[in-house]
Amino acid sequence: MADFNTHISTSTAVGVGVGFAGYFLLDTPEPNRIISCMLGAGLCSLAGILPDLDSGSGRPLRETSNVLAAVVPMLMVDRWQHMGLSAEAIALAGALVYITIRFGVAEIFKRYTVHRGMWHSIPAAISCGLLAFIVVSGENLDVRIFKSAAVFIGFMVHLILDEIWSVQWQGARIRFKSSFGTAIKFWYGKSLWSNVSTYSKLIVLVVVAVGDPIMMEHYRFHPHHQETEAVPTQQIATEQPPLIQR
């Protein structure tokens, strides 16, 4: 299994590539595009250590929960502003999110997850990408998709590294460790409840993410792009039917 430094350095390098790709793919004004690409690179880097939240204790859980608790409230400030919250309410909401992630979420992972369980899986990677889509805000839907994709890519980088480290080369021979196949998976054979719980959360996140643009449109995040036809200023005279001459 790759160590913490390998995961964070690799996901950071991949994140830089994601940022450069976003610069050429996104069609947004120059200052905002650079900021979005830098944020996408950072999210990819951070997502590279997310799977190790199930480690139970130690550096991955501590570092990841600390960073998430600080970053997530900042990403949600713009959303709260558009929802009409006051400065005091935003500060309170940010504090609640920080406490929830720093202590609540970290404790849940410590108690109810096992290392290389369903948190090390493709459904978990998709769930994190959807959660990022829900958390981040902005008027451009493509930018939100880019940021959520960066999280998914960073998460998958971690899983791929774990699988690579599960392969050992002994001369010309390849030996697979017992951990091979436990990272990139869709199903955890040791616990049915873990599978049900993971896929249930995934379904909920899909529903919320799909409905989110509608809610954001209500708060003027995604205005209608359809051009409405101009209403004529003069009434068009209706044609009278021809008179029948006798």
C-alpha positions as CSV (number, residue, x, y, z in Angstrom):
1,M,0.0,0.0,0.0
2,A,1.3,3.4,-0.9
3,D,2.1,5.7,2.0
4,F,0.7,9.1,2.8
5,N,3.5,11.1,1.1
6,T,3.2,9.1,-2.1
7,H,-0.6,9.6,-2.3
8,I,-0.5,13.4,-1.7
9,S,2.4,14.0,-4.0
10,T,1.0,11.9,-6.9
11,S,-2.5,13.4,-6.5
12,T,-0.9,16.9,-6.5
13,A,1.0,16.2,-9.7
14,V,-2.2,14.9,-11.3
15,G,-4.1,17.9,-10.0
16,V,-1.6,20.3,-11.8
17,G,-2.5,18.4,-15.0
18,V,-6.2,18.7,-14.2
19,G,-5.7,22.4,-13.7
20,F,-4.0,22.9,-17.0
21,A,-6.6,20.8,-18.8
22,G,-9.3,23.0,-17.2
23,Y,-7.7,26.1,-18.5
24,F,-8.1,25.0,-22.1
25,L,-11.5,23.4,-21.6
26,L,-13.4,25.9,-19.6
27,D,-15.0,28.8,-21.4
28,T,-14.9,31.5,-18.7
29,P,-13.4,34.9,-18.3
30,E,-9.6,34.9,-17.7
31,P,-9.4,35.8,-14.0
32,N,-12.1,33.5,-12.9
33,R,-10.8,30.7,-15.1
34,I,-7.4,30.8,-13.5
35,I,-8.9,30.7,-10.0
36,S,-11.2,27.8,-11.0
37,C,-8.3,25.8,-12.4
38,M,-6.2,26.4,-9.3
39,L,-9.0,25.4,-7.1
40,G,-9.6,22.3,-9.2
41,A,-6.0,21.4,-8.8
42,G,-6.2,21.8,-5.1
43,L,-9.3,19.7,-4.8
44,C,-7.7,16.9,-6.8
45,S,-4.7,17.0,-4.5
46,L,-6.9,16.9,-1.4
47,A,-9.1,14.1,-2.8
48,G,-6.0,12.0,-3.2
49,I,-5.9,11.3,0.5
50,L,-9.7,11.0,1.1
51,P,-9.9,7.2,0.8
52,D,-7.6,6.9,3.9
53,L,-10.3,8.4,6.1
54,D,-11.1,4.8,6.9
55,S,-7.6,4.2,8.3
56,G,-9.2,4.6,11.8
57,S,-6.4,6.9,13.2
58,G,-3.1,8.4,12.4
59,R,-2.0,11.1,10.0
60,P,-4.4,10.5,7.0
61,L,-7.5,10.9,9.2
62,R,-6.1,13.8,11.1
63,E,-4.8,15.8,8.2
64,T,-7.8,15.1,5.9
65,S,-10.4,16.0,8.5
66,N,-8.6,19.2,9.4
67,V,-8.3,20.4,5.8
68,L,-11.9,19.5,4.9
69,A,-13.2,21.2,8.0
70,A,-11.4,24.4,6.9
71,V,-12.0,24.3,3.2
72,V,-15.7,23.2,2.9
73,P,-17.2,26.2,4.8
74,M,-15.2,28.6,2.6
75,L,-16.6,26.8,-0.5
76,M,-20.1,27.3,0.7
77,V,-19.9,31.0,1.6
78,D,-21.0,32.1,-1.9
79,R,-24.0,29.7,-1.8
80,W,-25.1,31.0,1.6
81,Q,-24.9,34.6,0.4
82,H,-27.2,33.8,-2.5
83,M,-29.6,32.1,-0.2
84,G,-29.9,35.5,1.6
85,L,-28.2,34.6,4.9
86,S,-26.7,37.5,6.9
87,A,-23.1,37.7,7.8
88,E,-23.8,36.5,11.3
89,A,-25.8,33.5,10.0
90,I,-23.0,32.6,7.5
91,A,-20.4,32.8,10.3
92,L,-22.6,30.5,12.4
93,A,-23.2,28.1,9.5
94,G,-19.5,27.9,8.8
95,A,-18.7,27.2,12.4
96,L,-21.3,24.4,12.5
97,V,-19.9,22.8,9.3
98,Y,-16.4,23.0,10.7
99,I,-17.4,21.3,14.0
100,T,-19.4,18.7,12.2
101,I,-16.6,17.7,9.9
102,R,-13.8,18.1,12.3
103,F,-15.3,16.0,15.1
104,G,-18.5,14.4,13.8
105,V,-17.5,13.0,10.4
106,A,-14.0,12.0,11.7
107,E,-15.6,10.1,14.6
108,I,-18.0,8.4,12.3
109,F,-15.2,7.2,10.0
110,K,-13.2,6.1,13.0
111,R,-16.1,4.0,14.4
112,Y,-18.0,2.7,11.5
113,T,-15.5,2.1,8.7
114,V,-12.8,-0.5,8.2
115,H,-9.7,0.0,6.1
116,R,-10.1,-1.1,2.5
117,G,-13.8,-1.5,3.0
118,M,-16.4,0.2,0.7
119,W,-14.8,3.6,1.3
120,H,-12.0,2.2,-1.0
121,S,-14.3,1.7,-4.0
122,I,-15.5,3.3,-7.2
123,P,-19.0,4.1,-5.7
124,A,-17.3,6.0,-2.9
125,A,-15.3,8.0,-5.5
126,I,-18.5,8.9,-7.4
127,S,-20.1,9.9,-4.1
128,C,-17.3,12.3,-3.3
129,G,-17.5,13.8,-6.8
130,L,-21.2,14.3,-6.3
131,L,-20.8,15.8,-2.9
132,A,-18.2,18.2,-4.3
133,F,-20.7,19.2,-6.9
134,I,-23.3,19.9,-4.2
135,V,-20.9,21.9,-2.0
136,V,-19.2,24.1,-4.6
137,S,-21.2,27.0,-6.1
138,G,-21.1,29.3,-9.0
139,E,-23.0,30.6,-12.0
140,N,-21.2,28.4,-14.5
141,L,-22.4,24.8,-14.4
142,D,-19.4,23.6,-16.4
143,V,-17.1,25.0,-13.7
144,R,-18.9,23.1,-11.0
145,I,-18.7,19.9,-13.0
146,F,-15.0,20.5,-13.5
147,K,-14.4,20.9,-9.8
148,S,-16.4,17.7,-9.0
149,A,-14.5,15.8,-11.7
150,A,-11.2,16.9,-10.1
151,V,-12.3,15.4,-6.8
152,F,-13.3,12.2,-8.5
153,I,-10.0,12.0,-10.4
154,G,-8.0,12.6,-7.2
155,F,-9.9,9.9,-5.4
156,M,-9.3,7.4,-8.2
157,V,-5.6,8.3,-8.2
158,H,-5.4,7.0,-4.6
159,L,-7.2,3.8,-5.5
160,I,-5.0,3.1,-8.5
161,L,-1.9,3.7,-6.5
162,D,-3.1,1.2,-3.9
163,E,-3.6,-1.4,-6.6
164,I,-0.2,-0.7,-8.1
165,W,1.4,-1.2,-4.7
166,S,-0.4,-4.5,-4.4
167,V,1.7,-5.9,-7.3
168,Q,5.2,-7.1,-6.5
169,W,7.9,-7.8,-9.1
170,Q,10.2,-10.7,-8.3
171,G,12.6,-10.8,-11.2
172,A,10.5,-11.7,-14.2
173,R,7.6,-12.9,-12.0
174,I,4.7,-10.9,-10.8
175,R,3.2,-11.6,-7.4
176,F,-0.1,-10.2,-6.2
177,K,-0.5,-9.3,-2.6
178,S,-3.6,-10.3,-0.7
179,S,-4.7,-6.7,-0.8
180,F,-4.9,-6.7,-4.7
181,G,-8.4,-5.9,-5.9
182,T,-9.5,-4.4,-2.6
183,A,-9.2,-0.7,-3.7
184,I,-10.8,-0.6,-7.2
185,K,-14.1,-2.4,-6.6
186,F,-17.8,-2.1,-6.7
187,W,-18.7,-4.6,-4.0
188,Y,-17.3,-5.5,-0.5
189,G,-17.8,-9.2,0.0
190,K,-17.3,-9.1,3.8
191,S,-20.2,-6.9,4.7
192,L,-23.6,-6.7,3.0
193,W,-24.6,-3.7,5.1
194,S,-21.5,-1.7,3.8
195,N,-22.7,-2.2,0.3
196,V,-26.3,-1.3,1.0
197,S,-25.2,1.8,2.9
198,T,-22.8,3.0,0.2
199,Y,-25.2,2.6,-2.7
200,S,-28.1,4.1,-0.7
201,K,-26.0,7.2,0.0
202,L,-24.9,7.3,-3.7
203,I,-28.6,7.3,-4.8
204,V,-29.4,10.1,-2.4
205,L,-26.5,12.2,-3.7
206,V,-27.5,11.5,-7.3
207,V,-31.0,12.8,-6.6
208,V,-29.7,15.9,-4.8
209,A,-27.1,16.7,-7.5
210,V,-29.6,16.3,-10.3
211,G,-32.1,18.5,-8.6
212,D,-29.5,21.0,-7.5
213,P,-29.4,23.1,-10.7
214,I,-33.2,23.6,-10.4
215,M,-32.8,24.9,-6.8
216,M,-29.8,27.1,-7.8
217,E,-31.9,28.5,-10.7
218,H,-34.4,29.6,-8.1
219,Y,-31.6,31.5,-6.3
220,R,-30.5,33.0,-9.7
221,F,-27.3,30.8,-9.9
222,H,-28.3,29.3,-13.3
223,P,-30.5,31.7,-15.2
224,H,-32.5,30.5,-18.2
225,H,-30.3,30.5,-21.3
226,Q,-33.3,30.5,-23.7
227,E,-33.8,33.8,-25.3
228,T,-37.4,35.0,-25.1
229,E,-38.9,36.6,-28.1
230,A,-39.4,40.3,-27.9
231,V,-43.0,41.3,-27.4
232,P,-44.1,43.7,-30.2
233,T,-45.0,47.2,-29.1
234,Q,-47.9,47.5,-31.5
235,Q,-50.9,45.2,-31.7
236,I,-51.2,43.4,-35.0
237,A,-54.5,44.2,-36.5
238,T,-56.6,41.2,-37.1
239,E,-57.9,40.7,-40.5
240,Q,-61.6,41.0,-41.0
241,P,-63.3,38.3,-43.0
242,P,-64.3,39.6,-46.4
243,L,-67.9,40.8,-46.7
244,I,-70.2,38.7,-48.8
245,Q,-71.7,40.9,-51.5
246,R,-75.3,40.2,-52.4
